[in-house]
Amino acid sequence: MRTCRRALTVLALSLPLAAWAEVPVVDDNANYGSSSYPPAGYGTSGAYAGGGVTAPTSAQGELFMQLQQLQEEVARLRGMVEEQQNEIQRLKQEGLERYQDLDRRLAGGATGAPATQDPAATGAINAGAAPTQPAGQAAASNEPGDPAKEKLYYDAAFDLIKTKDFDKASQAFTAFLRKYPNSQYAGNAQYWLGEVNLAKGDLQGAGQAFAKVSQLYPSHPKVPDSLYKLADVEQRLGHADKAKGILQQVIAQFPGSSAAQLAQRDLQRP
């Protein structure tokens, strides 16, 4: 009987120990400091499955790049606008200078402009002077010239310059030259046709008009000034070598003239 109790006691004590032996022991500090955090398999399901953890970072990077590109595009467009504004301002300034130069000419011999006096412009034309005949150009008609009528026509065209109606002035001088190519006022009309075209910004028309002064009226006193203005037109058109050659021609053919002095000044500019 005593032997049975001892056996039961040993059996009772051994059962808890067997149960504890089946429970695995886990060391909470075994993975402390390990680089495998988070544990393998974490984030492999749901919204972050398949590497989805990096998706927000990629989207932000793409948005940042797009924003940077937009900023660069805005800066480029802003630079283009500034360049256009500067070009417009330059053209306005050139137009203003041409108008001011024309005003000085109308007022009579100003500094910085060819000072050859234009008697027709001041109304002091010598009606008794012999008319200058254009080289190689026949009269428009067989009718005898009428200096009084020609002067009225010329003065009407010149008055349009004074009112700065350059479009009509250009048309009026063109019509005058067509009707009275042999007039004593024709050389002046040809020169002022170049001036009004230049004031309008018509460089091609201005160059053609200035060139015809020396071609059709080679002995006219406006030839030096017309050549100097022709050089200015060629310079504006970007024909620097051609402009230089014309300035040298003015100096060689008309030494001592106001146009030659201005041509010399222009050639000495850097």
C-alpha positions in Angstrom: 0.0 0.0 0.0 2.8 2.3 0.9 4.5 1.3 -2.4 1.4 2.3 -4.5 1.3 5.8 -2.9 4.9 6.4 -3.7 4.4 5.4 -7.3 1.4 7.8 -7.6 3.3 10.7 -6.1 6.2 10.2 -8.6 3.8 10.0 -11.5 2.0 13.2 -10.4 5.3 15.1 -10.2 6.5 14.0 -13.5 3.4 15.1 -15.5 4.0 18.9 -15.2 7.6 18.5 -16.1 6.7 16.6 -19.3 4.2 19.3 -20.2 6.7 22.1 -19.8 9.2 20.2 -21.9 6.9 20.3 -24.9 6.6 24.1 -24.7 9.3 25.8 -27.0 11.5 28.3 -25.3 11.8 31.7 -27.2 14.6 34.1 -26.5 13.1 37.6 -26.8 16.6 39.1 -27.2 17.8 36.7 -29.8 17.1 39.1 -32.7 17.8 42.4 -30.9 19.8 44.6 -33.2 19.2 42.3 -36.2 18.9 43.9 -39.6 16.0 41.7 -40.6 13.4 44.1 -39.0 10.6 44.1 -39.9 10.3 40.3 -39.9 10.2 38.5 -43.1 6.8 38.5 -44.7 5.8 41.8 -43.1 4.0 44.0 -45.6 3.6 41.3 -48.2 -0.1 41.6 -48.3 -2.7 44.3 -48.6 -2.0 47.8 -50.0 1.8 47.4 -49.6 2.1 43.9 -51.2 4.8 43.5 -53.9 7.0 46.3 -52.7 4.2 48.8 -52.4 5.9 50.5 -49.5 8.0 52.5 -51.9 5.1 53.7 -54.1 4.4 56.9 -52.2 8.0 57.9 -52.5 8.1 57.4 -56.3 4.9 59.4 -56.8 6.3 62.3 -54.8 9.6 62.2 -56.8 7.7 62.3 -60.1 5.6 65.2 -59.0 8.8 67.0 -57.9 10.4 66.5 -61.3 7.2 67.7 -63.1 7.2 70.8 -60.9 10.8 71.5 -61.6 10.3 71.2 -65.4 7.3 73.6 -65.2 9.5 76.1 -63.3 12.2 75.8 -65.9 9.7 76.3 -68.7 8.2 79.4 -67.0 11.7 80.9 -66.6 12.5 80.3 -70.2 9.2 81.9 -71.4 9.8 84.8 -69.1 13.3 85.3 -70.6 11.7 85.3 -74.1 9.1 87.9 -73.1 11.8 90.1 -71.7 13.8 89.8 -74.9 10.8 90.8 -76.9 10.0 93.7 -74.7 13.6 95.0 -75.1 13.3 94.6 -78.8 10.0 96.5 -78.9 11.5 99.2 -76.7 14.5 99.5 -79.1 12.3 99.8 -82.1 10.2 102.4 -80.4 13.4 104.4 -79.5 14.6 104.2 -83.1 11.3 105.4 -84.4 11.3 108.3 -81.9 14.8 109.2 -82.9 13.9 109.2 -86.6 10.9 111.5 -85.9 13.1 113.8 -83.8 15.7 113.9 -86.5 13.0 114.7 -89.1 11.7 117.5 -86.9 15.2 118.9 -86.6 15.5 118.9 -90.4 12.2 120.6 -90.8 13.3 123.2 -88.3 16.4 123.7 -90.3 20.0 122.5 -89.9 20.3 120.8 -86.5 23.4 119.3 -84.9 24.0 115.7 -85.8 22.1 115.8 -89.1 23.4 116.6 -92.6 23.2 120.4 -92.7 23.0 120.9 -96.4 20.3 123.5 -96.8 17.1 122.5 -98.6 15.7 125.7 -100.0 12.5 124.1 -101.1 11.9 122.9 -97.5 12.2 126.5 -96.2 10.2 128.0 -98.9 13.1 130.0 -100.3 13.4 128.3 -103.7 15.0 130.4 -106.3 12.3 130.1 -109.0 14.7 131.5 -111.6 17.3 128.8 -111.2 17.8 126.4 -114.0 16.0 123.1 -113.3 18.2 120.1 -112.7 17.6 117.4 -115.3 17.7 113.8 -114.2 20.3 111.8 -116.0 18.8 109.4 -118.6 15.2 110.3 -117.8 12.7 111.9 -120.2 10.1 114.4 -119.3 6.7 113.1 -118.3 5.0 115.1 -121.0 5.7 117.5 -123.9 4.0 120.3 -122.1 6.2 123.1 -120.9 7.0 123.2 -117.2 5.0 125.4 -114.9 7.2 126.3 -111.9 4.3 127.9 -110.1 2.1 124.8 -110.4 5.1 122.5 -109.5 5.8 124.5 -106.4 2.2 124.3 -105.2 2.3 120.5 -105.7 5.6 120.2 -104.0 4.6 122.4 -101.0 1.4 120.4 -100.6 3.4 117.2 -100.3 5.9 118.8 -97.9 3.1 120.1 -95.7 2.1 116.5 -95.1 5.6 115.9 -93.6 5.0 118.8 -91.2 1.8 117.2 -90.0 3.6 113.8 -89.7 1.2 112.2 -92.2 4.1 110.1 -93.6 1.9 107.7 -95.6 0.2 110.4 -97.5 3.5 112.4 -97.9 5.1 109.3 -99.4 2.2 109.0 -101.9 2.3 112.7 -102.7 6.1 112.8 -103.4 5.8 109.7 -105.5 3.0 111.2 -107.6 5.0 114.4 -107.9 8.0 112.7 -109.2 5.9 110.7 -111.7 4.2 113.9 -113.0 7.2 116.2 -112.8 10.5 114.2 -113.1 12.3 117.1 -114.6 11.1 119.7 -112.1 13.6 121.9 -110.3 12.0 120.5 -107.2 12.4 116.8 -108.2 15.8 116.3 -106.5 14.4 117.6 -103.2 11.2 115.5 -103.7 13.3 112.4 -104.3 15.4 113.1 -101.1 12.3 113.7 -98.9 10.6 110.6 -100.3 13.5 108.7 -98.7 13.1 110.6 -95.4 9.4 109.9 -95.1 9.9 106.3 -96.0 12.6 106.0 -93.3 10.3 107.7 -90.8 7.7 105.1 -91.6 10.2 102.3 -91.0 10.2 101.3 -94.7 13.9 100.7 -95.0 13.7 99.2 -98.5 11.7 102.1 -99.9 13.9 104.6 -98.1 17.1 103.0 -99.6 15.7 103.0 -103.1 14.6 106.7 -102.8 18.0 107.8 -101.4 19.9 105.9 -104.1 17.9 107.5 -106.9 19.0 111.0 -105.8 22.5 110.4 -107.0 21.4 108.2 -109.9 18.9 110.6 -111.4 20.1 114.0 -110.1 23.9 113.6 -109.9 24.6 117.3 -109.7 22.0 118.1 -107.1 23.2 119.5 -103.7 21.2 116.8 -101.9 23.5 114.0 -103.3 26.0 114.0 -100.3 23.1 113.9 -97.8 21.2 111.2 -99.7 24.3 109.0 -99.9 25.0 109.4 -96.2 21.4 108.5 -95.4 21.7 105.5 -97.8 24.7 104.3 -95.8 22.5 104.6 -92.6 19.8 102.5 -94.2 22.3 99.8 -95.3 23.7 99.7 -91.8 20.2 99.2 -90.4 19.6 96.4 -92.9 22.7 94.7 -91.6 24.9 95.4 -94.6 27.8 96.8 -92.7 30.4 96.4 -95.5 28.2 98.1 -98.0 27.4 101.0 -95.6 31.2 101.4 -95.0 31.8 101.6 -98.7 29.2 104.3 -99.2 30.6 106.4 -96.3 34.0 106.2 -97.8 32.5 107.3 -101.2 30.9 110.4 -99.5 34.3 111.4 -97.9 36.1 110.9 -101.2 33.6 112.7 -103.5 32.4 115.4 -101.2 35.3 116.4 -98.9 34.4 119.2 -96.5 30.7 118.7 -96.7 28.6 118.1 -93.6 27.8 114.6 -94.9 31.5 113.9 -95.2 32.1 115.0 -91.7 29.4 112.8 -90.4 30.6 109.9 -92.5 34.1 110.3 -91.0 32.6 110.3 -87.5 30.7 107.1 -88.2 33.8 105.3 -89.7 35.7 106.1 -86.5 33.2 104.5 -84.3 34.2 101.1 -82.9 
